[in-house]
């Protein structure tokens, strides 16, 4: 054990070179840096100035002497150019009205992102009229607030789920389906910069109203759409087992199949139903397929619509003209997820790992080439997430198959680091849209915001856990790759902190676990993370990371004083205090239940032919 830990720590940065562990910003100005003690949080100076804090052993200071004079000269030159252009007469004079119209057109085009799709661009002027005030029990919402919340929903939420018929006045939406109306209102209000108090006031009355719909048979596509919205944007919970998203998903899938929204029998509406309503029924079917498969991937459960996945191409082609390219590409990704689950659950995984992984990787490469290059960046994130889950399988199965006498083959290590670079791409995409300091994007152009569905949170945590698993498992990782992993762990930690709304919410708890594991990752013995002989290897980086947490929380009593552990120090037996006064007990209650795609492969095949379990049926890892 001692020899193994010595070998594993060989790739670490020498503890004597403390300057190499200072961030590049502090090294540039020659100031003392506390990044080592605060890892994975940014150093004090970078946190105060809200700039990116990263390590780079090869960093060299840039000379700044004389830079001010050069900047002043450049500023003077630009001012002269602007002054010269203002005094030069125009060769062609266009009417002022044309310039104003062009300017207004540009602003109008950028008001809503193009990814929102046809539902926003085709809204009539009538939809923007101020509706009448609405009441839910004793909570009253005035018309201007209702209009503001619907505009906020169109701007930030509809692009993720463009199957709602919002091309009509808000009052008409309320008359058609009060449950869909109030679902849009409460989701939009939850993180609204002005109307967030409406969420707190409406939460209890909404739950009482919504429970009434769940106690009766679901016979409306509007109720199905409301259920799917709550699967994408569930309410905050104290424990993950309390999240009802999977139960809502099951009810939505059951109602979709019962009502045959695929239009094969048309029992969901009268025989004289209009073509337009049939189209919205088909879109709702596709939305249910998209949400249920996506949620199954996040919760490591079998896709509930796998038995009808063969209907997707036909239904998609019937409404293709009214769907955005982004949503069509998302449907392709979810179809791939179902194929991958079917392949990996019906074969001997251990014996055919390399062949199956190569087949699925080729399938994903082919899918990526079919998707238009101009598709929204969210689609690219979906492809990267699918690739990361696939690359995690060989890395984690190598925990139990690799010993000190038997080294890794070239293919396995190549897959490991393909997932490593995929995680880097994902974290960089999240950071560009989340972390402060990037002035190249305005709020409407950012890809990932706090308004995104919960599955983006799962993707980010998976990427962060992949770095931690790689550092724990690969004892021969190079110094450059180790520093690269540490920089991106810091970025994941900062993104989660930026998403947190305060208190012990899901983002804060995940950040605390990333904090803990990043400090103790070198104490992990890979041989103790493997499964017993009668179980399948762990195939989830989150599950493997939480096994590390479970081992760490049982190592000894909690310290009485705050102690920061140097990431370059071999001493890792002391328990670190968490930022914000977190307690040790929250770890097992909140995060030890999470999973990702393809977990528990040995028993998942039979689930395709039996009633689906709920997350509460899983064994409690704390007992």
Secondary structure, 3 states (H helix, E strand, C coil): CHHHHHHHHHHCCCCCCHHHHCCHHHHHHCCCCCHHHHCCCCCHHHHHHCCCCCCCCCCCCCCCCCHHHHHHHHHHHHHHHHHHHHHCCCCCCCCHHHHHHHHHHHHHHHHCCHHHCHHHHCCCHHHHCCCCCEEECCEEECHHHHHHHHHHHHHHCHHHCCCCCCCCCHHHHHHHCHHHHHHHHHHHHHCCCCCHHHHHHHHHHHHHHHHHHHCCCCCCHHHHHHHHHHHHCCCCCCCHHHCCHHHHHHHHHHHHHHCCCCCCCCCCCCCCCCHHHHHHHHHHHHHHHHHHHHHHHHHCCCCCCHHHHHHHHHHHHHCHHHCCHHHHHHHHHHHHHHHHHHHHHCCCCCCCHHHHHHHHHHHHHHHHHHCCCCCCHHHHHHHHHHHHHHHHHHHHHHHHHCCCCCCCCHHHHHHHHHHHHHHHHHHHHHHHHHCCCCCCCCCCCCCCCCCCCCHHHHHHHHHHHHHHHHHHHCCCCCHHHHHHHHHHHHHHHHHHHHHCCCCCCHHHHHHHHHHHHHHHHHHCCHHHHCCCCCCCCCCCHHHHHHHHHHHHCCCCCCCCCCCCCCCCCCCCCCCCCCCCCCCCCHHHHHCCCCCCCCCCHHHCHHHHHCCCCCHHHCCCCCC
